[in-house]
Amino acid sequence: MRLAAALTCLLALALASAAAASPVPERPADIRLEGQLTRADHETYVELPFAVPAGTGRLTVLFRHDGAADRTTIDLGMRDPDRFRGWSGGARDRLTISASDATPSYLPGPLPAGTWNLVLGVPNLRAGVTTRYAAEIWLEPQDAPFAGFSDAALVAAPGWWRGDLHVHSGHSDGTCQSRRGARVPCPLFKVVETAAARGLDFVALTEHNAVSHTQGLRELQPYFDDILLIPGRELTTFQGHANLFGLTAPLEFRLGAPGATDLNAVADRAASLGAVVSINHPRMPSGEACMGCGWRGDLDGSKIDAVEVLNGGAMAAFGGRAESPLSGIGFWENLLNQGHQITAIAGSDSHDPDRPVEAPGALGRPATVIWAASLSQSDLMASLRAGRVFIDLTHPGLAAFDLEARAEGASAVMGGQITASPGQMIAFRATIAGAPAARLYVVEPGGAVEVLPVPEGAEATVAFTRRSEGRTGWLRVELRDLDGALLALSNPIYLTVAGANRP
């Protein structure tokens, strides 16, 4: 078999068998280095040079060889034009390096243009043995979206995935008790461990204008293989805060600085880097009590993917009540009434993982629950943008809360759009699984229009109809207990009129 064909087969097997390692792009490699080693290379170091162009933001390497059966051992390291970037020995067959994060054993930091060297150490190669190797190298530009810390979904099946989209650690202002009881910046491991212990499927670490936690999340993800770790950033400005999910690259946040002339420019840059943009706690006060917390910014609604309509910290300030002067529901509905299709989400805004789970604002409460094709960053973020999301205030939580609509020749699910002619009937059905005794509230612009009983049982459905009034709008549902307290909130189905365009 020719060398290229044999190594292509070998590399394909490597890609299929190393799901827990650093992710490798799905496209063909930009650079391929291949060759062979013999006994003459035993106990030597071999450097394989390759060129890294200016503007490169991430470098990923996959290395394989065919000498395992003959006990050939090859160690890996990397040297950039200016310094040694790391040495993983024979522990890994792949590595990634970027400005914000790198495979453990390697140093994150800017990638200087010039000649880099993949360094091979050869501690063992038997006499008479020839070992063939191949290294594939991918070079991503600085503005390439970040795909996540795993090259495979944690669960490759569709479902409702429960998580917390607003959490802080000691990489910003999160604190917890030390082993001796002192209040200290909370280690990232402690925060993630608590999120996993509370049964969350995903958690977003959203530090204030910081990216330093990205390296820690990369190291933790292989160990925490039952909870998806999403890098985030709480864009913190004098005009308000916004979470940017999936962002690892540097981002200028100082409004008025070059590249950040206003919030629209910052949002555009974040979106170009693949981030989901969500306004945080828009009705919080701004001032000495909470500097810059309330939303005063002028941001084009078309640039907003989501709004944090319920915030655990705001709820804690009102004894756990979801509906208070600090609720962001009205802010969100005003954007919906302007014609924007924006997803409602929630977050604990946890700054202390030691806070008991029963307490308002504890990590994981309130929860954002997303229907996605798999438990992966790409699928979760796509479904968040699409509005396949409900907010859950119950504990231990609903198994499902969904909404669908049907009209003649058309159908839609929560987050989608349905078109009907004036006067045409639209049939809706809400599905609730795992609910306590409750009622379903049907909400349209202006408030609730109908209250319906929820049948008892592990899974309940509630059906109702609406007649198209010949204008665009939206409809969503809420689950409330028998005293009227909010338990869960759906995202809307958007209503359009045949022949009309949404604004």
ZANU-511862 format. One record per residue (C-alpha): residue number from 1; residue in three letters; x, y, z. Coordinates in steps of 0.2 Angstrom, whole numbers, plus 5000, padded with zeros to 4 digits. Layout:
N
(r NUM; 'ALA'; (X; Y; Z)),
...
END
This chain:
503
(r 1; 'MET'; (5000; 5000; 5000)),
(r 2; 'ARG'; (5007; 5017; 4996)),
(r 3; 'LEU'; (5012; 5028; 5010)),
(r 4; 'ALA'; (4999; 5042; 5007)),
(r 5; 'ALA'; (4985; 5029; 5006)),
(r 6; 'ALA'; (4990; 5020; 5022)),
(r 7; 'LEU'; (4992; 5036; 5032)),
(r 8; 'THR'; (4975; 5042; 5026)),
(r 9; 'CYS'; (4967; 5026; 5032)),
(r 10; 'LEU'; (4977; 5027; 5048)),
(r 11; 'LEU'; (4971; 5045; 5051)),
(r 12; 'ALA'; (4953; 5041; 5048)),
(r 13; 'LEU'; (4954; 5028; 5061)),
(r 14; 'ALA'; (4962; 5041; 5073)),
(r 15; 'LEU'; (4948; 5053; 5070)),
(r 16; 'ALA'; (4935; 5040; 5074)),
(r 17; 'SER'; (4942; 5034; 5090)),
(r 18; 'ALA'; (4948; 5050; 5099)),
(r 19; 'ALA'; (4931; 5059; 5103)),
(r 20; 'ALA'; (4937; 5065; 5120)),
(r 21; 'ALA'; (4953; 5073; 5114)),
(r 22; 'SER'; (4955; 5091; 5107)),
(r 23; 'PRO'; (4943; 5094; 5093)),
(r 24; 'VAL'; (4949; 5093; 5075)),
(r 25; 'PRO'; (4940; 5103; 5061)),
(r 26; 'GLU'; (4929; 5093; 5049)),
(r 27; 'ARG'; (4937; 5101; 5033)),
(r 28; 'PRO'; (4953; 5094; 5025)),
(r 29; 'ALA'; (4969; 5100; 5034)),
(r 30; 'ASP'; (4978; 5115; 5028)),
(r 31; 'ILE'; (4996; 5107; 5030)),
(r 32; 'ARG'; (5001; 5089; 5029)),
(r 33; 'LEU'; (5018; 5084; 5035)),
(r 34; 'GLU'; (5023; 5066; 5032)),
(r 35; 'GLY'; (5039; 5055; 5032)),
(r 36; 'GLN'; (5048; 5041; 5040)),
(r 37; 'LEU'; (5059; 5038; 5054)),
(r 38; 'THR'; (5072; 5024; 5056)),
(r 39; 'ARG'; (5084; 5017; 5070)),
(r 40; 'ALA'; (5096; 5032; 5065)),
(r 41; 'ASP'; (5082; 5043; 5073)),
(r 42; 'HIS'; (5082; 5034; 5090)),
(r 43; 'GLU'; (5085; 5045; 5104)),
(r 44; 'THR'; (5085; 5061; 5094)),
(r 45; 'TYR'; (5074; 5076; 5091)),
(r 46; 'VAL'; (5067; 5079; 5073)),
(r 47; 'GLU'; (5059; 5096; 5069)),
(r 48; 'LEU'; (5046; 5098; 5055)),
(r 49; 'PRO'; (5045; 5116; 5050)),
(r 50; 'PHE'; (5029; 5123; 5043)),
(r 51; 'ALA'; (5023; 5141; 5039)),
(r 52; 'VAL'; (5010; 5150; 5049)),
(r 53; 'PRO'; (5003; 5166; 5040)),
(r 54; 'ALA'; (4998; 5182; 5049)),
(r 55; 'GLY'; (4981; 5183; 5055)),
(r 56; 'THR'; (4980; 5165; 5062)),
(r 57; 'GLY'; (4970; 5163; 5077)),
(r 58; 'ARG'; (4970; 5144; 5081)),
(r 59; 'LEU'; (4982; 5130; 5076)),
(r 60; 'THR'; (4977; 5112; 5078)),
(r 61; 'VAL'; (4988; 5096; 5075)),
(r 62; 'LEU'; (4983; 5078; 5073)),
(r 63; 'PHE'; (4998; 5066; 5073)),
(r 64; 'ARG'; (4999; 5048; 5069)),
(r 65; 'HIS'; (5012; 5034; 5065)),
(r 66; 'ASP'; (5011; 5016; 5061)),
(r 67; 'GLY'; (5025; 5010; 5073)),
(r 68; 'ALA'; (5015; 5005; 5088)),
(r 69; 'ALA'; (5016; 4986; 5085)),
(r 70; 'ASP'; (5035; 4988; 5085)),
(r 71; 'ARG'; (5035; 4998; 5101)),
(r 72; 'THR'; (5040; 5014; 5092)),
(r 73; 'THR'; (5037; 5029; 5103)),
(r 74; 'ILE'; (5036; 5047; 5097)),
(r 75; 'ASP'; (5034; 5062; 5108)),
(r 76; 'LEU'; (5027; 5078; 5103)),
(r 77; 'GLY'; (5031; 5097; 5106)),
(r 78; 'MET'; (5029; 5113; 5097)),
(r 79; 'ARG'; (5040; 5128; 5095)),
(r 80; 'ASP'; (5034; 5145; 5087)),
(r 81; 'PRO'; (5047; 5157; 5079)),
(r 82; 'ASP'; (5050; 5165; 5096)),
(r 83; 'ARG'; (5048; 5152; 5110)),
(r 84; 'PHE'; (5044; 5134; 5115)),
(r 85; 'ARG'; (5025; 5133; 5116)),
(r 86; 'GLY'; (5024; 5116; 5125)),
(r 87; 'TRP'; (5028; 5097; 5126)),
(r 88; 'SER'; (5015; 5084; 5128)),
(r 89; 'GLY'; (5027; 5069; 5125)),
(r 90; 'GLY'; (5018; 5053; 5120)),
(r 91; 'ALA'; (5002; 5057; 5130)),
(r 92; 'ARG'; (4993; 5065; 5116)),
(r 93; 'ASP'; (4991; 5063; 5097)),
(r 94; 'ARG'; (4983; 5080; 5095)),
(r 95; 'LEU'; (4984; 5098; 5101)),
(r 96; 'THR'; (4977; 5115; 5099)),
(r 97; 'ILE'; (4984; 5132; 5102)),
(r 98; 'SER'; (4975; 5149; 5102)),
(r 99; 'ALA'; (4976; 5166; 5110)),
(r 100; 'SER'; (4964; 5161; 5124)),
(r 101; 'ASP'; (4966; 5142; 5126)),
(r 102; 'ALA'; (4977; 5128; 5122)),
(r 103; 'THR'; (4978; 5109; 5125)),
(r 104; 'PRO'; (4986; 5106; 5142)),
(r 105; 'SER'; (5005; 5105; 5141)),
(r 106; 'TYR'; (5004; 5120; 5129)),
(r 107; 'LEU'; (5004; 5138; 5131)),
(r 108; 'PRO'; (4990; 5149; 5125)),
(r 109; 'GLY'; (4994; 5166; 5117)),
(r 110; 'PRO'; (4995; 5175; 5101)),
(r 111; 'LEU'; (5001; 5165; 5086)),
(r 112; 'PRO'; (5016; 5174; 5078)),
(r 113; 'ALA'; (5018; 5173; 5059)),
(r 114; 'GLY'; (5033; 5164; 5053)),
(r 115; 'THR'; (5041; 5147; 5053)),
(r 116; 'TRP'; (5034; 5135; 5067)),
(r 117; 'ASN'; (5041; 5118; 5071)),
(r 118; 'LEU'; (5032; 5102; 5076)),
(r 119; 'VAL'; (5045; 5094; 5087)),
(r 120; 'LEU'; (5046; 5075; 5087)),
(r 121; 'GLY'; (5056; 5066; 5101)),
(r 122; 'VAL'; (5060; 5048; 5097)),
(r 123; 'PRO'; (5064; 5039; 5114)),
(r 124; 'ASN'; (5063; 5022; 5106)),
(r 125; 'LEU'; (5064; 5015; 5088)),
(r 126; 'ARG'; (5070; 4997; 5086)),
(r 127; 'ALA'; (5084; 4992; 5074)),
(r 128; 'GLY'; (5077; 4987; 5057)),
(r 129; 'VAL'; (5061; 4996; 5059)),
(r 130; 'THR'; (5054; 5010; 5048)),
(r 131; 'THR'; (5040; 5020; 5056)),
(r 132; 'ARG'; (5030; 5031; 5044)),
(r 133; 'TYR'; (5021; 5046; 5052)),
(r 134; 'ALA'; (5009; 5060; 5046)),
(r 135; 'ALA'; (5004; 5076; 5054)),
(r 136; 'GLU'; (4989; 5086; 5048)),
(r 137; 'ILE'; (4988; 5104; 5053)),
(r 138; 'TRP'; (4973; 5116; 5053)),
(r 139; 'LEU'; (4975; 5135; 5053)),
(r 140; 'GLU'; (4960; 5145; 5058)),
(r 141; 'PRO'; (4959; 5164; 5056)),
(r 142; 'GLN'; (4957; 5175; 5071)),
(r 143; 'ASP'; (4939; 5179; 5067)),
(r 144; 'ALA'; (4934; 5160; 5065)),
(r 145; 'PRO'; (4919; 5155; 5076)),
(r 146; 'PHE'; (4924; 5143; 5091)),
(r 147; 'ALA'; (4916; 5126; 5089)),
(r 148; 'GLY'; (4918; 5120; 5107)),
(r 149; 'PHE'; (4929; 5109; 5118)),
(r 150; 'SER'; (4924; 5092; 5111)),
(r 151; 'ASP'; (4924; 5085; 5094)),
(r 152; 'ALA'; (4909; 5075; 5097)),
(r 153; 'ALA'; (4892; 5078; 5106)),
(r 154; 'LEU'; (4891; 5073; 5124)),
(r 155; 'VAL'; (4875; 5065; 5119)),
(r 156; 'ALA'; (4871; 5062; 5101)),
(r 157; 'ALA'; (4853; 5061; 5102)),
(r 158; 'PRO'; (4839; 5074; 5102)),
(r 159; 'GLY'; (4831; 5080; 5119)),
(r 160; 'TRP'; (4827; 5094; 5131)),
(r 161; 'TRP'; (4843; 5100; 5139)),
(r 162; 'ARG'; (4843; 5109; 5155)),
(r 163; 'GLY'; (4856; 5122; 5160)),
(r 164; 'ASP'; (4862; 5138; 5167)),
(r 165; 'LEU'; (4867; 5152; 5155)),
(r 166; 'HIS'; (4873; 5165; 5168)),
(r 167; 'VAL'; (4887; 5159; 5180)),
(r 168; 'HIS'; (4902; 5167; 5187)),
(r 169; 'SER'; (4918; 5160; 5195)),
(r 170; 'GLY'; (4934; 5167; 5203)),
(r 171; 'HIS'; (4939; 5173; 5185)),
(r 172; 'SER'; (4928; 5188; 5188)),
(r 173; 'ASP'; (4918; 5191; 5204)),
(r 174; 'GLY'; (4912; 5174; 5209)),
(r 175; 'THR'; (4917; 5168; 5227)),
(r 176; 'CYS'; (4914; 5153; 5238)),
(r 177; 'GLN'; (4921; 5147; 5255)),
(r 178; 'SER'; (4938; 5140; 5256)),
(r 179; 'ARG'; (4942; 5124; 5265)),
(r 180; 'ARG'; (4945; 5134; 5281)),
(r 181; 'GLY'; (4929; 5144; 5278)),
(r 182; 'ALA'; (4937; 5160; 5271)),
(r 183; 'ARG'; (4928; 5169; 5257)),
(r 184; 'VAL'; (4939; 5167; 5242)),
(r 185; 'PRO'; (4938; 5169; 5223)),
(r 186; 'CYS'; (4929; 5153; 5218)),
(r 187; 'PRO'; (4940; 5140; 5208)),
(r 188; 'LEU'; (4932; 5136; 5191)),
(r 189; 'PHE'; (4933; 5117; 5196)),
(r 190; 'LYS'; (4921; 5120; 5211)),
(r 191; 'VAL'; (4908; 5129; 5200)),
(r 192; 'VAL'; (4908; 5116; 5187)),
(r 193; 'GLU'; (4907; 5102; 5200)),
(r 194; 'THR'; (4892; 5110; 5208)),
(r 195; 'ALA'; (4883; 5113; 5191)),
(r 196; 'ALA'; (4886; 5094; 5187)),
(r 197; 'ALA'; (4880; 5089; 5204)),
(r 198; 'ARG'; (4864; 5098; 5202)),
(r 199; 'GLY'; (4860; 5088; 5186)),
(r 200; 'LEU'; (4863; 5101; 5173)),
(r 201; 'ASP'; (4866; 5096; 5156)),
(r 202; 'PHE'; (4876; 5112; 5151)),
(r 203; 'VAL'; (4883; 5127; 5160)),
(r 204; 'ALA'; (4889; 5144; 5152)),
(r 205; 'LEU'; (4903; 5152; 5162)),
(r 206; 'THR'; (4901; 5171; 5158)),
(r 207; 'GLU'; (4915; 5181; 5166)),
(r 208; 'HIS'; (4914; 5200; 5166)),
(r 209; 'ASN'; (4925; 5205; 5150)),
(r 210; 'ALA'; (4937; 5191; 5154)),
(r 211; 'VAL'; (4943; 5176; 5143)),
(r 212; 'SER'; (4955; 5168; 5156)),
(r 213; 'HIS'; (4942; 5155; 5161)),
(r 214; 'THR'; (4943; 5147; 5143)),
(r 215; 'GLN'; (4959; 5138; 5147)),
(r 216; 'GLY'; (4952; 5130; 5162)),
(r 217; 'LEU'; (4936; 5125; 5154)),
(r 218; 'ARG'; (4946; 5116; 5140)),
(r 219; 'GLU'; (4955; 5106; 5154)),
(r 220; 'LEU'; (4939; 5102; 5163)),
(r 221; 'GLN'; (4928; 5096; 5149)),
(r 222; 'PRO'; (4936; 5079; 5146)),
(r 223; 'TYR'; (4934; 5075; 5165)),
(r 224; 'PHE'; (4916; 5082; 5166)),
(r 225; 'ASP'; (4910; 5072; 5151)),
(r 226; 'ASP'; (4892; 5073; 5157)),
(r 227; 'ILE'; (4890; 5091; 5157)),
(r 228; 'LEU'; (4893; 5103; 5142)),
(r 229; 'LEU'; (4904; 5118; 5146)),
(r 230; 'ILE'; (4901; 5133; 5136)),
(r 231; 'PRO'; (4913; 5148; 5136)),
(r 232; 'GLY'; (4904; 5164; 5138)),
(r 233; 'ARG'; (4908; 5182; 5142)),
(r 234; 'GLU'; (4897; 5195; 5151)),
(r 235; 'LEU'; (4900; 5211; 5141)),
(r 236; 'THR'; (4900; 5223; 5155)),
(r 237; 'THR'; (4898; 5242; 5149)),
(r 238; 'PHE'; (4892; 5258; 5157)),
(r 239; 'GLN'; (4877; 5256; 5146)),
(r 240; 'GLY'; (4872; 5238; 5151)),
(r 241; 'HIS'; (4877; 5220; 5151)),
(r 242; 'ALA'; (4875; 5207; 5138)),
(r 243; 'ASN'; (4880; 5189; 5138)),
(r 244; 'LEU'; (4890; 5183; 5123)),
(r 245; 'PHE'; (4889; 5164; 5122)),
(r 246; 'GLY'; (4903; 5153; 5113)),
(r 247; 'LEU'; (4915; 5167; 5112)),
(r 248; 'THR'; (4934; 5164; 5116)),
(r 249; 'ALA'; (4942; 5177; 5105)),
(r 250; 'PRO'; (4947; 5194; 5112)),
(r 251; 'LEU'; (4934; 5208; 5111)),
(r 252; 'GLU'; (4935; 5226; 5114)),
(r 253; 'PHE'; (4922; 5231; 5127)),
(r 254; 'ARG'; (4927; 5249; 5130)),
(r 255; 'LEU'; (4914; 5259; 5121)),
(r 256; 'GLY'; (4922; 5273; 5111)),
(r 257; 'ALA'; (4938; 5264; 5109)),
(r 258; 'PRO'; (4943; 5259; 5091)),
(r 259; 'GLY'; (4933; 5244; 5085)),
(r 260; 'ALA'; (4920; 5248; 5099)),
(r 261; 'THR'; (4912; 5264; 5094)),
(r 262; 'ASP'; (4895; 5259; 5100)),
(r 263; 'LEU'; (4886; 5244; 5106)),
(r 264; 'ASN'; (4881; 5240; 5088)),
(r 265; 'ALA'; (4899; 5239; 5083)),
(r 266; 'VAL'; (4903; 5227; 5098)),
(r 267; 'ALA'; (4888; 5216; 5094)),
(r 268; 'ASP'; (4893; 5215; 5075)),
(r 269; 'ARG'; (4910; 5210; 5080)),
(r 270; 'ALA'; (4904; 5197; 5093)),
(r 271; 'ALA'; (4892; 5190; 5080)),
(r 272; 'SER'; (4906; 5189; 5067)),
(r 273; 'LEU'; (4915; 5178; 5080)),
(r 274; 'GLY'; (4900; 5166; 5081)),
(r 275; 'ALA'; (4894; 5172; 5097)),
(r 276; 'VAL'; (4875; 5172; 5103)),
(r 277; 'VAL'; (4871; 5189; 5109)),
(r 278; 'SER'; (4859; 5191; 5124)),
(r 279; 'ILE'; (4854; 5206; 5134)),
(r 280; 'ASN'; (4856; 5203; 5153)),
(r 281; 'HIS'; (4844; 5209; 5167)),
(r 282; 'PRO'; (4838; 5224; 5157)),
(r 283; 'ARG'; (4827; 5231; 5171)),
(r 284; 'MET'; (4840; 5230; 5185)),
(r 285; 'PRO'; (4845; 5247; 5192)),
(r 286; 'SER'; (4860; 5257; 5187)),
(r 287; 'GLY'; (4870; 5267; 5199)),
(r 288; 'GLU'; (4881; 5263; 5215)),
(r 289; 'ALA'; (4870; 5249; 5219)),
(r 290; 'CYS'; (4873; 5240; 5203)),
(r 291; 'MET'; (4885; 5250; 5192)),
(r 292; 'GLY'; (4880; 5248; 5174)),
(r 293; 'CYS'; (4868; 5234; 5177)),
(r 294; 'GLY'; (4852; 5241; 5170)),
(r 295; 'TRP'; (4851; 5242; 5151)),
(r 296; 'ARG'; (4852; 5260; 5144)),
(r 297; 'GLY'; (4861; 5255; 5128)),
(r 298; 'ASP'; (4855; 5259; 5110)),
(r 299; 'LEU'; (4857; 5242; 5101)),
(r 300; 'ASP'; (4848; 5238; 5085)),
(r 301; 'GLY'; (4835; 5224; 5090)),
(r 302; 'SER'; (4840; 5214; 5074)),
(r 303; 'LYS'; (4857; 5211; 5082)),
(r 304; 'ILE'; (4849; 5203; 5098)),
(r 305; 'ASP'; (4847; 5185; 5099)),
(r 306; 'ALA'; (4840; 5183; 5116)),
(r 307; 'VAL'; (4835; 5193; 5132)),
(r 308; 'GLU'; (4838; 5186; 5150)),
(r 309; 'VAL'; (4820; 5189; 5155)),
(r 310; 'LEU'; (4822; 5181; 5172)),
(r 311; 'ASN'; (4838; 5183; 5183)),
(r 312; 'GLY'; (4841; 5174; 5199)),
(r 313; 'GLY'; (4849; 5188; 5207)),
(r 314; 'ALA'; (4835; 5200; 5204)),
(r 315; 'MET'; (4823; 5186; 5210)),
(r 316; 'ALA'; (4832; 5184; 5226)),
(r 317; 'ALA'; (4831; 5203; 5229)),
(r 318; 'PHE'; (4812; 5200; 5229)),
(r 319; 'GLY'; (4811; 5185; 5240)),
(r 320; 'GLY'; (4811; 5173; 5225)),
(r 321; 'ARG'; (4797; 5181; 5215)),
(r 322; 'ALA'; (4799; 5180; 5197)),
(r 323; 'GLU'; (4788; 5195; 5193)),
(r 324; 'SER'; (4794; 5211; 5201)),
(r 325; 'PRO'; (4800; 5228; 5195)),
(r 326; 'LEU'; (4816; 5219; 5190)),
(r 327; 'SER'; (4808; 5207; 5178)),
(r 328; 'GLY'; (4814; 5208; 5160)),
(r 329; 'ILE'; (4798; 5201; 5153)),
(r 330; 'GLY'; (4791; 5218; 5148)),
(r 331; 'PHE'; (4807; 5223; 5140)),
(r 332; 'TRP'; (4807; 5207; 5129)),
(r 333; 'GLU'; (4789; 5209; 5125)),
(r 334; 'ASN'; (4792; 5226; 5119)),
(r 335; 'LEU'; (4805; 5220; 5107)),
(r 336; 'LEU'; (4793; 5206; 5101)),
(r 337; 'ASN'; (4779; 5220; 5098)),
(r 338; 'GLN'; (4792; 5229; 5087)),
(r 339; 'GLY'; (4793; 5214; 5075)),
(r 340; 'HIS'; (4809; 5206; 5082)),
(r 341; 'GLN'; (4809; 5187; 5085)),
(r 342; 'ILE'; (4820; 5186; 5100)),
(r 343; 'THR'; (4822; 5171; 5112)),
(r 344; 'ALA'; (4818; 5173; 5131)),
(r 345; 'ILE'; (4831; 5164; 5142)),
(r 346; 'ALA'; (4835; 5165; 5160)),
(r 347; 'GLY'; (4850; 5163; 5171)),
(r 348; 'SER'; (4855; 5161; 5189)),
(r 349; 'ASP'; (4868; 5175; 5189)),
(r 350; 'SER'; (4876; 5164; 5202)),
(r 351; 'HIS'; (4891; 5171; 5210)),
(r 352; 'ASP'; (4892; 5158; 5224)),
(r 353; 'PRO'; (4890; 5139; 5220)),
(r 354; 'ASP'; (4888; 5136; 5239)),
(r 355; 'ARG'; (4871; 5144; 5239)),
(r 356; 'PRO'; (4859; 5131; 5243)),
(r 357; 'VAL'; (4849; 5125; 5228)),
(r 358; 'GLU'; (4832; 5129; 5236)),
(r 359; 'ALA'; (4837; 5147; 5237)),
(r 360; 'PRO'; (4833; 5160; 5224)),
(r 361; 'GLY'; (4848; 5163; 5213)),
(r 362; 'ALA'; (4856; 5147; 5217)),
(r 363; 'LEU'; (4867; 5140; 5203)),
(r 364; 'GLY'; (4854; 5131; 5191)),
(r 365; 'ARG'; (4839; 5141; 5196)),
(r 366; 'PRO'; (4831; 5148; 5186)),
(r 367; 'ALA'; (4835; 5135; 5172)),
(r 368; 'THR'; (4835; 5138; 5153)),
(r 369; 'VAL'; (4829; 5122; 5144)),
(r 370; 'ILE'; (4833; 5120; 5126)),
(r 371; 'TRP'; (4827; 5107; 5113)),
(r 372; 'ALA'; (4842; 5102; 5102)),
(r 373; 'ALA'; (4847; 5088; 5091)),
(r 374; 'SER'; (4862; 5084; 5102)),
(r 375; 'LEU'; (4870; 5090; 5118)),
(r 376; 'SER'; (4883; 5100; 5109)),
(r 377; 'GLN'; (4888; 5118; 5108)),
(r 378; 'SER'; (4883; 5120; 5090)),
(r 379; 'ASP'; (4866; 5112; 5092)),
(r 380; 'LEU'; (4862; 5121; 5108)),
(r 381; 'MET'; (4866; 5138; 5101)),
(r 382; 'ALA'; (4856; 5135; 5085)),
(r 383; 'SER'; (4841; 5130; 5095)),
(r 384; 'LEU'; (4843; 5145; 5106)),
(r 385; 'ARG'; (4843; 5156; 5091)),
(r 386; 'ALA'; (4828; 5147; 5084)),
(r 387; 'GLY'; (4818; 5149; 5100)),
(r 388; 'ARG'; (4816; 5131; 5105)),
(r 389; 'VAL'; (4818; 5136; 5123)),
(r 390; 'PHE'; (4807; 5137; 5139)),
(r 391; 'ILE'; (4812; 5144; 5156)),
(r 392; 'ASP'; (4809; 5133; 5171)),
(r 393; 'LEU'; (4807; 5139; 5189)),
(r 394; 'THR'; (4802; 5123; 5196)),
(r 395; 'HIS'; (4813; 5111; 5206)),
(r 396; 'PRO'; (4819; 5098; 5202)),
(r 397; 'GLY'; (4811; 5104; 5185)),
(r 398; 'LEU'; (4799; 5100; 5171)),
(r 399; 'ALA'; (4804; 5086; 5159)),
(r 400; 'ALA'; (4796; 5096; 5145)),
(r 401; 'PHE'; (4786; 5111; 5141)),
(r 402; 'ASP'; (4782; 5114; 5122)),
(r 403; 'LEU'; (4769; 5123; 5111)),
(r 404; 'GLU'; (4764; 5119; 5093)),
(r 405; 'ALA'; (4751; 5127; 5081)),
(r 406; 'ARG'; (4742; 5120; 5066)),
(r 407; 'ALA'; (4732; 5129; 5053)),
(r 408; 'GLU'; (4726; 5123; 5036)),
(r 409; 'GLY'; (4741; 5118; 5027)),
(r 410; 'ALA'; (4753; 5125; 5040)),
(r 411; 'SER'; (4761; 5121; 5056)),
(r 412; 'ALA'; (4774; 5127; 5068)),
(r 413; 'VAL'; (4783; 5123; 5085)),
(r 414; 'MET'; (4788; 5135; 5098)),
(r 415; 'GLY'; (4800; 5148; 5091)),
(r 416; 'GLY'; (4793; 5146; 5074)),
(r 417; 'GLN'; (4781; 5155; 5063)),
(r 418; 'ILE'; (4763; 5151; 5056)),
(r 419; 'THR'; (4754; 5160; 5043)),
(r 420; 'ALA'; (4735; 5160; 5042)),
(r 421; 'SER'; (4722; 5170; 5032)),
(r 422; 'PRO'; (4711; 5183; 5042)),
(r 423; 'GLY'; (4697; 5173; 5051)),
(r 424; 'GLN'; (4705; 5156; 5049)),
(r 425; 'MET'; (4706; 5146; 5065)),
(r 426; 'ILE'; (4723; 5141; 5072)),
(r 427; 'ALA'; (4724; 5126; 5084)),
(r 428; 'PHE'; (4737; 5126; 5097)),
(r 429; 'ARG'; (4743; 5112; 5109)),
(r 430; 'ALA'; (4754; 5114; 5124)),
(r 431; 'THR'; (4763; 5099; 5131)),
(r 432; 'ILE'; (4769; 5098; 5149)),
(r 433; 'ALA'; (4778; 5084; 5157)),
(r 434; 'GLY'; (4782; 5083; 5176)),
(r 435; 'ALA'; (4772; 5098; 5181)),
(r 436; 'PRO'; (4764; 5100; 5198)),
(r 437; 'ALA'; (4746; 5106; 5200)),
(r 438; 'ALA'; (4745; 5121; 5189)),
(r 439; 'ARG'; (4735; 5131; 5176)),
(r 440; 'LEU'; (4740; 5136; 5158)),
(r 441; 'TYR'; (4739; 5155; 5154)),
(r 442; 'VAL'; (4738; 5160; 5136)),
(r 443; 'VAL'; (4748; 5176; 5133)),
(r 444; 'GLU'; (4747; 5188; 5118)),
(r 445; 'PRO'; (4752; 5206; 5116)),
(r 446; 'GLY'; (4744; 5215; 5130)),
(r 447; 'GLY'; (4743; 5201; 5143)),
(r 448; 'ALA'; (4735; 5184; 5147)),
(r 449; 'VAL'; (4719; 5181; 5137)),
(r 450; 'GLU'; (4714; 5164; 5143)),
(r 451; 'VAL'; (4717; 5152; 5158)),
(r 452; 'LEU'; (4715; 5134; 5156)),
(r 453; 'PRO'; (4716; 5119; 5168)),
(r 454; 'VAL'; (4731; 5107; 5166)),
(r 455; 'PRO'; (4726; 5089; 5168)),
(r 456; 'GLU'; (4735; 5079; 5181)),
(r 457; 'GLY'; (4747; 5066; 5176)),
(r 458; 'ALA'; (4765; 5063; 5171)),
(r 459; 'GLU'; (4762; 5071; 5154)),
(r 460; 'ALA'; (4748; 5083; 5150)),
(r 461; 'THR'; (4742; 5092; 5135)),
(r 462; 'VAL'; (4731; 5107; 5134)),
(r 463; 'ALA'; (4722; 5112; 5117)),
(r 464; 'PHE'; (4715; 5128; 5113)),
(r 465; 'THR'; (4711; 5138; 5097)),
(r 466; 'ARG'; (4713; 5156; 5091)),
(r 467; 'ARG'; (4705; 5165; 5076)),
(r 468; 'SER'; (4717; 5175; 5065)),
(r 469; 'GLU'; (4713; 5193; 5067)),
(r 470; 'GLY'; (4722; 5198; 5051)),
(r 471; 'ARG'; (4737; 5205; 5059)),
(r 472; 'THR'; (4755; 5199; 5064)),
(r 473; 'GLY'; (4758; 5195; 5082)),
(r 474; 'TRP'; (4764; 5182; 5094)),
(r 475; 'LEU'; (4757; 5170; 5106)),
(r 476; 'ARG'; (4765; 5161; 5121)),
(r 477; 'VAL'; (4760; 5151; 5136)),
(r 478; 'GLU'; (4764; 5151; 5155)),
(r 479; 'LEU'; (4763; 5138; 5168)),
(r 480; 'ARG'; (4757; 5145; 5185)),
(r 481; 'ASP'; (4753; 5136; 5201)),
(r 482; 'LEU'; (4735; 5137; 5208)),
(r 483; 'ASP'; (4740; 5153; 5217)),
(r 484; 'GLY'; (4745; 5161; 5201)),
(r 485; 'ALA'; (4764; 5161; 5204)),
(r 486; 'LEU'; (4775; 5158; 5188)),
(r 487; 'LEU'; (4782; 5141; 5186)),
(r 488; 'ALA'; (4787; 5141; 5168)),
(r 489; 'LEU'; (4787; 5152; 5152)),
(r 490; 'SER'; (4787; 5147; 5134)),
(r 491; 'ASN'; (4794; 5156; 5119)),
(r 492; 'PRO'; (4781; 5162; 5107)),
(r 493; 'ILE'; (4774; 5155; 5091)),
(r 494; 'TYR'; (4774; 5170; 5079)),
(r 495; 'LEU'; (4758; 5174; 5069)),
(r 496; 'THR'; (4758; 5181; 5052)),
(r 497; 'VAL'; (4745; 5184; 5039)),
(r 498; 'ALA'; (4744; 5177; 5022)),
(r 499; 'GLY'; (4751; 5189; 5010)),
(r 500; 'ALA'; (4758; 5201; 5023)),
(r 501; 'ASN'; (4777; 5203; 5028)),
(r 502; 'ARG'; (4783; 5204; 5046)),
(r 503; 'PRO'; (4791; 5221; 5049)),
END
